Amino acid sequence: MLARDDQTLKRTPLHALHVALGAKMVPFAGYEMPVQYATGVLREHLHTRQKAGLFDVSHMGQIALRATSGATDDAALALERLVPQDILGIAKGRQRYAQFTNAKGGILDDLMVANFGGYLFLVVNAACKEADEAHLRAHLSDVCKIEALPDRALLALQGPKAEAVLAKFCPDALSMRFMDSGPRRVAGFDCFVSRSGYTGEDGFEISVPAEDADALAKLLLDNSDVLPIGLGARDSLRLEAGLCLYGHDIDTTTTPVEAALEWSAQKSRRAGGARVGGFPGAERILAQFADGAPRRRVGLKAEGRAPVREGAALFADAASSEQIGTVTSGGFGPTLNAPVAMGYVPTSLSGAGTRVFAEVRGQRLPLVVAPTPFVPNTYKR
């Protein structure tokens, strides 16, 4: 995800604000992004769990998908050619998590899809957004207009105080529930607001015109309960929440079933459903829905205090020379005050309580397969 040093880095509309707030800026997915502020990753993480954190996620891709017929159902059916989710079933004002899949059943990207009434609104990962847009144009241009929205910023307000903070500028926030999404006025600005996020906490993601992003961010940061949060804490928060990071926990070699994401595929797209299959890799993915996959993404808790990082090899015991899997995300969980990780193991070893070993600096460290999320989520359902 980190850009090369010699690459020309893009900047989000909040770049000047990050610098003014003392952020440490780093290359990420082709952008210069804040990894932390003066308060530090640990405090930023805990503050988000206790009060509210404001994240700049404007590097992510925002796309409007409109059917040339004018019917949103036609756009939904078209998008179902590319994902194993029930898009037709997303009610107006709601959103759903989905994955673009390839012919082998691997994941090209994961995304959010919202029904805004007249069109679908997609949020895709920063590192994949150009490829995702090209993918949509290659496969759906016959029936859809695909409109990238680079003139919009994206803010995430996350934490138990997020509702109270946002409600001062958007009274509708009080009545929204988890995965509600749609156009809203926020402090007089024309925004798209969803009640969702990437931390496991209650919170909101706010798409705002780029020219209004700085003003809106400053209004939210004026509240003493809100701190700016960088990518470092965003990563530790999502890891504690057991959420996948594209390019790490999921990629073109992992299927939704291997990644333990089968919950995101509704019955209508499975065997016996009204619109079974019809997406790339359907044969493999449908077979795994029915029979399971040979490997599984699992949560891992260290028995000691040493963090186990991404890339560490996994073994069934302390002496075996046969690698059984790999850690895909790992680090220290500030809320738990303990190391946590995720990785892939054979399905036969994926049950909670199973002991495996990670190789770290030539030593085998014991880990226990644990259910995720590691920290209970607080979504308002």
ABEGO torsion letter per residue (X at the ends): XBBBAABBBBBBAAAAAAAAAGBBBBBBGGBBBBABBAAEAAAAAAAAAABBBBBBAAABBBBBBBBAAGBAAAAAAAAAAABABBAAABBBGBBBBBBBBBAAGBBABBBBBBBAGABBBBBBBAAAAAAAAAAAAAAAAAABBBBBBAABBBBBBBEAAAAAAAAAABAAAAABBBGBBEBBBBGGBBBBBBBBEAAGBBEBBBBBBAAAAAAAAAAAAABAABBBBBAAAAAAAAAAAGBBBBGAABBAABBAAAAGAAAABBAAABBGBABBEGBBGAAAAAAAAAAEBABBBBBBBBABABBBBBGBBBBABAABABBABBBABBEBBAAAGBBBBBBBBBAAAABBGBBBBBBBGGBBBBBBBBBOBABBBABBX
